[in-house]
């Protein structure tokens, strides 16, 4: 019933404005989410054998498990967006056209993602696509497993927890970090996510 997950290996180029040390530390954090998810899953296998006796431990671990899973999956979205190096959004592509149809322009959508990322407090600025409504939604998840638009796929994930920028930019450097994030973003990955939703 409980699947064991393995940490993914990312093929990241040297990033502009985000140091190798910062990336190394950040990947270590991601690997911790995978490790913790597996450890909790293993513990749950034993606890579920006597759910009445272990009710309190079960409830706490089940909640914590979704936090670890959210951290694992969001970081996988995040790091893969840099694979292949920075690539601009294709202005004639399907994603750019969808942005223009829904929000007027790609710049408007990006500005919304940035604005949510600059909100006070740690978390994630996430761009979702609702195929049913043919609309993009920008959301904020502070706890990784909370605040999501249920069932909607994430097409862009911006980590704005302090660990993503503190080493390179200090406590007040979130804006500079977000600039670096977008500078290194491979829009081809995001465009591919959008294309997969259309099928």
Buried (B, 14 or more C-beta within 10 A) or exposed (E): EBEEBEBBEBEBEEBEBBBEEBBEBBBEBBBBBBBBBBEBBEBBEEBBEEEEEBEEBBEEBEEBBBBBBBBBBBBBBBBBBBEEBBBEBBEEBEBBEBBBEBBEEBEEBBEBBBEBBEEEEBBBBBBBBBEEEEBBBBBBBBEBBEBBBEEBBBBBBBBBBBEBBBBBBEEEBBEBBBBBBBEBBBBBBBBBBBEEBEE
